[in-house]
Amino acid sequence: MRCVAMPTTSCACPMTPITTLTGASACSSPTARNLSEVRRDIFVFLRLTLRSDGCYNTVTGQVYHVARQRLQTGIRNGGSSVVVRASRHVLPWFLLAIAAFAVGWWLRQQIVTLPVATANPGARLTSLQEYSPKQSYSMALTPSDNASPVSMDLMQLFYSVFKYVEKQHVDYTPEMTKPMAYGAVRAMLQSLNDPNTRFLEPEEARLLQEAAQGNYYGIGAVLRVVRNVTQDIERRELTVVAPLPGSPAERAGLQPGDVITEIDGKWVIAYDPFRQVQRSGVRGNELVKALEDARKRVLAGLDLRKAMRSLTNKDQGAMTLTVRRGNSTLKVKVTPGVLNVDPVAYRLLPGQVGYLRIVQFNTQTPEKLKSALAGLGNRLQGLVVDLRNNPGGSVESASQVAAMLAKSPVLAVIETRNGESRRRQQVNISANPRVKAPIVVLVNRGTANVAEVLAVLLRDKAGAKLVGERTFGDGLVQTFVPLPDGSAFTMTTGKFLTWSGGDFHGKGVYPAVAAPTVLKQGHDLALEKAVSLLTQRTTTRAS
C-alpha cells in the first residue's frame, strides 16, 4: 500500500475516517472537550501509531493534531482548575502516547529491514531446506511410546487450527486436506533446520526405497544437500556425493564434490538472496533495484525439491547442468534414464591380485560379496577393495560385509540422543573373515557414510592401507519412517563413529597414500598404486 502526502483534512489510505473514530471532523473548529474525550483521542493515536500499513505519517499526524487542539481548547476554556486537572490526568496519557509513538516507529523500522519476497500475494518464496536423497535404514517406532503433555497441547493446537480452517475458510474444499497436512508436516520438519530431515510424498518415498535396492532414475548420482556458512550467509548446496557406475552422471563426467548450481539455466536456490542484499549496505533506489532483482531470481529459480525432481525423473529430457568444481564453473550435458546398479563387481588381476568393487550397501550386497569371494578363489596374493564413489547404505548390509573381511567384533559406534543425554551403542558383527591375503582399500571424495566406517575398520583391524583421496565426511545416521498413506519421512537420529569412537563427520578419512582417483588417459593411477603396494608386500614376504 502507498500513502500519498495529503492536507491534514484528508488521508489517501483506505481506512476508517477520522470523523468516525474521534467523534469530530479533523478540520472542525476547536471546542471545549472533557478529559474522557481527550483520552479517547489519545487511545486512537496509540492504536494508529502501532499500525504498520504505511499510513503512519498522514493518519497519526491528524489524530495527534486533533488531540493537541482539544488539550489546548480545554485549557483555554477551563481556567487554572482545568489546567491542574489536565496536567494531573492528561500528562500520563500524553507521555504514554509518546512512548507508543516511539515503539511504533521502532517496530516499523524492524519490519522495513525484513526481506520482502514479493509484492505479489500469490507468489511464494520457497524454503531453502528441502530434498536430499541418501541411503538410509529403517527403524521401527515402538507403539508404547507416549507423548508428553506438552506434545499433546501442541497437537491440540494444530487440530484446533485445522478444524477452524475446515469450517470457516471461505475457499476451503475437502480436496485441500491432504496438501494442508503434507505442508504442515513438511514445515514442522523444516523447522529443525536439518536438510537431511525431510518429508517425502508417496512418489518420493518410493524412489528412495527403490534406490536402496539399487534402482535409480534420472541422472544416476547420489546427491546430498551440504550446508555451510560464508560471510554470515547460510548456503544449502546440492552436491554430488557419488556418480554411480555406468550412470548418465558418470558418462557426463560428474565427479564427487561437484555442486549443481543451475539446471537448464535456472538457479538452484541455495541461499536467501534478500539477506545478501540486506548485508550489502545499499540504500535508496539501489536497494529497491537489488530487492527486485532478488525477487525475480527467486521466482525464476528452482527450490531444492523441484531440482531433485528434475534430476530423478527418468522421463526428463536432456538437460544442461551448471556445476561448480573447486574454483571452476563448467557446463555438463546429461540425459536422464533408468539405472540398475549391481552392488558388487570383481575380477582377477595379474599376480593373483583380486579386485573387488563395492558400489553400495543394499540388501543384495552380502550375497553378491560371497559369490565374488568364491569366484576369486583362495589363492589370492592380495586384494584391492574399491570403495570409491560408494555413498554408503544399509548399516545391516555393511555389517555383514565387514564380517567377511575383518576380524573384529564391532563395526562402528552409533551416538544417539536419549532424552536430555547422549548414549553410544556398538554395532556388533559376527566376524568370520574369508580373506587372508593383504588388503589395500581405495577411497575418494565419493566414499561416504558406512563406507567410511568400513574403510577405517579394514585399516585398523585388517592391516589395510588406504590409497586415494580424503573421503566425503558424512557420519550422519538417517532413519526412514514409512507412513500409512505411502508417504514417509527421513530423520537424522544419530552419528556414526568409527569402531574406536573416532568422529569423522565433516572431516573425512585421509588415506595413507595419496593418489588421483580420476582416470588419466585411460589409466587408473590409484588402482595401479594399490597393485604396486600389494606386489611389493608379497615380494618382501617371499624374500
Buried (B, 14 or more C-beta within 10 A) or exposed (E): EEBEEEEEEBBEBEEEEBEEBBBBEBBEEBEEBEBEBBBBBBBBBBBBBBBEEEBBEBBBBBBBBBBBBBBEBBBEEBEEEBEEBBEEBBEEBBEBBEEBBEEBEEBBEEEEEEBEBBEEEEEEBBBBBBBBBBBBBBBEEEEEEEEEEEEEEEEEEEEEEBEEEEEEEEEEEEEBEEEBBBEBBBEBBBEEEBBBBBBBBEEBBBBBBEBBEBBBBBBBBBBBBBBEEEEEBBBBBBBBBBBBBBBBBBBBBBBBBBBBBBBEEBBBBBBBBBBBBBEEEBEEEEBEEBBBEBBEEBBEBBBBBBBBBBBBBBEBEEBEBBBBBEEEEEEBEBEBBEBEBBBBBBEBBEEBBBBBBBBBBBBBBBEBBBEBBEEBEEEBBBBBBBBBBBBBBBBBBBBBBBBBBBEBEBBBBBBEEEEEEEEEEBBEBEBEBEBEBBBBBBBBBBBBBBBBBBBBBBBBBBEBBBBBBBBBBBBBBBBBBBEEEEBBBBBBBBBBBBBEEBBBBEEBBEBEBBBBBEEEEEEBBBBEBBBEBBBEBBEEEEE
